[in-house]
Amino acid sequence: MTYSITRFFENGSRESIATGLSLEEAQTHCKDPQTSSRTASESWAVALTAERGRWFDGYESEDNFI
């Protein structure tokens, strides 16, 4: 089973961030404080929040996709 990471924005839009990950890789990514506008502090993340509003990264099984 593989997983994808999607960045979800408060306006309802979303972006694919990564695909083909193991569950452990996806969970590790999403546990990083830089993967949510609420906890991110790096300049790219702060700029993203200023430009696009609040956001977070989430993962889901790619087996759900056809």
C-alpha positions in Angstrom: 0.0 0.0 0.0 1.3 3.5 -0.9 0.3 6.9 0.3 0.1 10.4 -1.1 0.5 13.7 0.7 -1.9 16.5 -0.1 -1.7 20.2 1.0 -5.1 21.4 2.0 -5.9 25.2 2.0 -8.6 26.9 3.9 -10.3 28.1 0.7 -10.9 24.4 -0.3 -8.1 24.1 -2.8 -5.5 21.4 -2.6 -2.2 20.5 -4.1 -0.5 17.1 -4.4 2.9 17.2 -2.6 4.2 13.6 -2.9 3.0 10.2 -4.1 4.2 6.6 -3.7 5.2 6.9 0.0 5.2 4.3 2.6 2.9 4.8 5.6 5.9 5.6 7.8 7.2 8.2 5.3 3.8 9.8 5.0 3.4 9.9 8.8 6.9 11.3 9.3 6.2 14.1 6.8 2.9 15.1 8.4 4.4 15.1 12.0 6.9 17.8 10.9 5.9 21.2 12.4 6.7 22.8 8.9 3.7 21.0 7.4 1.0 23.2 8.9 0.5 27.0 8.8 -0.3 26.9 12.5 3.2 25.5 13.5 5.4 26.3 10.6 8.2 28.9 11.1 10.4 28.6 8.0 10.4 31.5 5.6 8.8 29.5 2.7 6.0 28.4 4.9 5.3 31.8 6.4 5.3 33.2 2.8 2.9 30.5 1.7 0.5 31.3 4.5 0.6 35.0 3.7 -0.1 34.3 0.1 -2.7 31.5 0.3 -4.1 31.5 3.9 -4.1 28.7 6.4 -3.1 25.2 5.2 -1.9 21.8 6.4 -0.5 18.6 4.9 -2.4 15.3 5.2 -2.0 11.9 3.8 -4.3 9.2 2.3 -4.0 5.8 0.9 -3.4 5.7 -2.9 -5.4 2.5 -3.0 -8.5 4.6 -2.8 -7.8 6.1 -6.2 -8.7 4.5 -9.5 
